[in-house]
Amino acid sequence: MRDLYKGTLKSKFLGCLIGTAIGDALGARWEGKGMARSEDIVYLAVKLKRLIYTDDTHMTIGVAESLIESQGFDGEHLAQTFIKNYEAEPWRGYGPGPPRIFRMIKNGEAWYSAANKLYRGGSFGNGSAMRVAPVGLLFSRNLEKLREIAYQSSSITHSHKLGKEGAALQACAVALAINTPSDKDIDKEDFLYKLQNFVQDHLYKEKVAQIKELIGEQDKAKVVAVLGNGIEAPRSVPTAIYCFLRQTQSYEDTVIYAISLGGDTDTIAAMAGAISGAYLGIETIPSEWRAKLENREYIEALAENLWRLVVCPRQQ
């Protein structure tokens, strides 16, 4: 029974990180194009010969690399990993903020204070939520520790409380998905109840309540009007969770729906894909999509190493 559990969990870890990357790569091809028909997105997925991911996945890779190398969270190590990866591939689509923060850190600013000096009050964009999935995987059995690490990892680039809380909420959704057996239907009310109890900011509590009210809503314009599809964490993290809860039994449908809402399609699809992949496992992600994903084997190796940290933790 224990070996069966390990195998299932491994599939979920793989599904989460590959699910992030594919959602990101597909969503990136529709970013800024407005709402879309599902059939048009399916056609795009068939037409693309290769799925190239953006900074969303690039930074997710950095979080996974640092957690594995440090055997947990090390803020300085994570910041330096971000810097190293950015300098190796600056063309991934990074916004203007992170590179400026990276330069500040290279010039001697502490990893935990650079973001505050760049943005008064800190940024509340979704840049830390989009990359937080590995935190949700590694700390899925301790939600208070998960919250602490999500906040700390966010503060490198997004130090506003809404940015940090958005990252924590996304990590918690990944953790809940990991901890629900793939062959057991998600209890949507219970899932949202747990998120409601976990999240601390009143705006996110309101958003989680709105997710429940919108389940089954056919009008995409209403979904976007209420939950959002923008780059701000409060207007994208709840949307990603909603996309997952609309169709919990299909990774493909979750990602296609997320992209169909328009707006910040790569990030919302990456976050929705992370949750769906964490619940359903790698086998449920279309094989033709997986085959097209660049760097797939390396991302899978990172997922396996995170899984090993959970099932065979080293003695400290």
C-alpha positions, -999 to 999 in steps of 0.1 A, spaced: 0 0 0 29 24 8 45 18 -26 12 24 -43 8 57 -24 44 67 -34 37 60 -71 5 80 -70 21 109 -53 50 109 -78 25 111 -107 9 141 -89 43 159 -85 50 153 -122 15 164 -132 19 196 -112 51 209 -127 44 197 -163 9 210 -159 23 244 -150 46 245 -180 21 234 -206 -6 258 -193 20 286 -195 32 276 -229 -2 273 -245 -16 304 -227 14 325 -239 2 320 -275 -31 336 -266 -21 364 -243 -37 397 -251 -61 383 -277 -92 386 -256 -118 358 -250 -116 328 -272 -136 298 -283 -125 265 -270 -122 250 -304 -98 277 -315 -75 270 -286 -76 232 -294 -67 241 -330 -38 262 -318 -25 234 -296 -26 210 -325 -9 235 -349 20 243 -326 50 222 -332 67 230 -299 55 244 -266 78 272 -255 73 283 -219 77 318 -205 91 334 -173 63 318 -154 78 283 -158 113 296 -159 109 310 -123 90 279 -112 120 259 -123 142 282 -102 120 277 -71 122 239 -76 160 240 -81 166 261 -50 143 240 -28 160 208 -39 196 221 -36 189 238 -2 168 209 11 142 235 19 138 273 16 169 296 16 160 331 5 195 342 -6 200 310 -26 166 314 -43 173 350 -52 207 340 -66 190 311 -85 166 336 -101 194 359 -111 215 330 -126 185 317 -146 175 352 -158 210 360 -170 211 327 -189 177 332 -206 166 368 -203 143 364 -233 116 344 -215 93 374 -212 102 388 -178 84 420 -169 104 451 -160 103 446 -122 123 414 -116 154 423 -137 156 456 -118 153 437 -85 179 412 -96 204 441 -104 197 456 -69 205 423 -52 237 418 -73 247 453 -62 244 444 -25 208 448 -16 194 421 6 170 396 -10 143 404 14 144 442 10 150 449 -27 114 446 -38 103 472 -12 128 497 -24 117 493 -60 79 495 -53 66 516 -25 45 492 -4 56 463 -27 40 447 -58 8 428 -57 11 413 -91 8 375 -97 45 370 -104 51 351 -71 19 331 -73 27 318 -108 60 302 -96 49 289 -62 38 254 -71 70 237 -59 63 253 -24 28 238 -25 43 204 -33 71 203 -7 51 217 22 16 202 14 15 184 48 21 216 68 -1 245 57 13 269 83 49 262 71 36 265 35 22 299 43 55 310 58 76 299 29 51 312 3 53 346 19 91 345 21 96 333 -15 72 360 -27 89 388 -9 119 386 -32 99 403 -59 64 408 -46 63 421 -11 29 436 -9 5 416 14 -18 409 -15 11 395 -36 23 373 -7 -12 362 2 -19 353 -35 11 331 -36 1 314 -3 -35 308 -17 -22 293 -49 3 271 -29 -25 260 -6 -47 250 -36 -19 229 -50 -14 213 -16 -51 204 -13 -51 190 -48 -20 169 -40 -36 156 -8 -69 145 -26 -66 110 -42 -69 112 -80 -96 85 -79 -117 105 -55 -140 133 -67 -131 167 -54 -156 180 -29 -158 215 -42 -175 230 -12 -150 214 12 -121 225 -11 -133 261 -9 -141 259 28 -105 249 34 -92 277 13 -115 302 30 -102 291 64 -66 292 52 -65 326 36 -62 356 59 -69 387 38 -105 398 36 -103 405 -1 -92 369 -9 -119 356 15 -145 375 -6 -130 361 -38 -131 325 -26 -168 330 -16 -174 344 -52 -158 313 -67 -185 292 -50 -213 314 -63 -200 312 -99 -195 275 -102 -214 265 -133 -217 301 -146 -220 300 -184 -213 337 -190 -175 341 -193 -179 379 -192 -195 376 -158 -167 354 -145 -141 378 -157 -160 408 -143 -162 392 -108 -130 373 -105 -108 390 -131 -82 380 -157 -55 405 -150 -19 405 -138 -29 414 -102 -28 385 -78 -63 391 -65 -76 392 -100 -59 360 -113 -52 335 -85 -89 330 -76 -97 328 -113 -72 300 -117 -87 281 -88 -122 286 -103 -110 273 -137 -99 241 -120 -131 237 -100 -153 241 -131 -139 208 -145 -119 189 -120 -118 157 -140 -100 171 -171 -66 188 -172 -72 197 -208 -106 213 -202 -92 233 -172 -64 248 -192 -85 255 -223 -111 272 -202 -85 293 -184 -71 305 -218 -106 311 -232 -111 339 -206 -85 360 -222 -63 385 -203 -32 372 -186 -37 338 -202 -2 323 -197 -1 329 -159 -38 319 -152 -34 288 -173 -1 280 -156 -17 283 -121 -48 264 -131 -27 237 -148 -6 233 -117 -36 226 -95 -52 203 -120 -20 184 -126 -14 181 -89 -49 165 -85 -51 143 -116 -15 133 -122 8 133 -152 -10 106 -171 -41 128 -176 -22 155 -194 -26 148 -232 5 129 -244 7 150 -276 10 182 -254 37 166 -232 57 155 -263 58 191 -276 70 207 -243 105 220 -244 128 209 -215 103 184 -204 127 158 -192 145 183 -169 112 196 -155 102 160 -148 135 154 -131 129 184 -108 94 170 -99 109 136 -91 135 152 -69 109 172 -50 89 140 -46 119 123 -31 124 151 -6 88 144 6 88 106 7 125 101 17 135 132 37 171 134 46 180 134 83 191 168 93 
